[in-house]
Amino acid sequence: MSTGSQGVVGGIRIDLNRLHETWMELVYPRQRNANDTVLGTWTPDSSFGMALYRLWSALGVPVIALVYPLVLCGVVLRYQTRRIDGTATRLGVLGVVLLSVLAWGGLAALARFEPGSIDLVSGGFTAVAVAGGVATLSAALAVTFRRVGGRGTTVALAYPFAMTAIFLPPVVAALYSTTVASVVIPASDSLSRWFLYEVLATVGVAEFFIENFDREGIAYVIIWLGISIPLGWVLGLLVTLADFVRPTE
């Protein structure tokens, strides 16, 4: 076996061992990272206690089998988010805002003075300008909460605002441009119908939303906010899980 393969296998073995120790520590004391301590890993004294101990250990195997793929996903996401976070940290909040204004301002200028240069026929300038404003504000808030808060603030606010900066601008632009709307609105309708009839219908609340909410105008913004915010939480939790199981420091 090559050195690289041994390194991968060794890393996986460490991850699984750490997950299993964490599982054991949910019920029993002195399990995680206790092998190298003076007292060592705690084990029950009685035969019955040891049987329960081993049963709990066995129950952890399928749980870990389900959780570990999420850990690996979090490791990949962590690598990508760290690269983006490093760039944002070097730029600072002001730098991120200026870069976003420069990029979106350039697109808005093209839509205003050279409307044929980008495919936005109706409401092009307004659509790009408003979308740029939403993207800039969301990106600035994401960087701010990442810098001023701890882990909880980063997961609860920074990641959702980062996802909002990605997903919301096209939807906002669709409210001002029929060209953008012809692409974004049908996709949003398909997604909302799937969510209504495949998710909400299973818990019996689909009829309430159908009777009280229309899929038009600002409703599409709410739909994509409802996607980007939970998606940001999921992303943040996966990265947190990766940090817990495979810390970088």
Buried (B, 14 or more C-beta within 10 A) or exposed (E): EEEEEEEEEEEBEEBBBBBBBBBBBEEBEBBBEBEEEEEEBEEEEEEEEEEBBEEBBEEBEEEBEEBBEBBBBBBEBBEEBEEEBEEBEEBEBEBBBBBBBEEBBEBBBBBEEEBEEBEBEBBBBBBBBBBBBBBBBBBBBBBBBBBEBEEEBBBBBBBBBBBBBBBBBBBBBBBBBBBBBEEBBEEBBEBBEEBBEEEBBEEEEBEEBBEEEEBEEEEBBBBBBEBBBEBBBBBBBBBBBBBEBBEEE
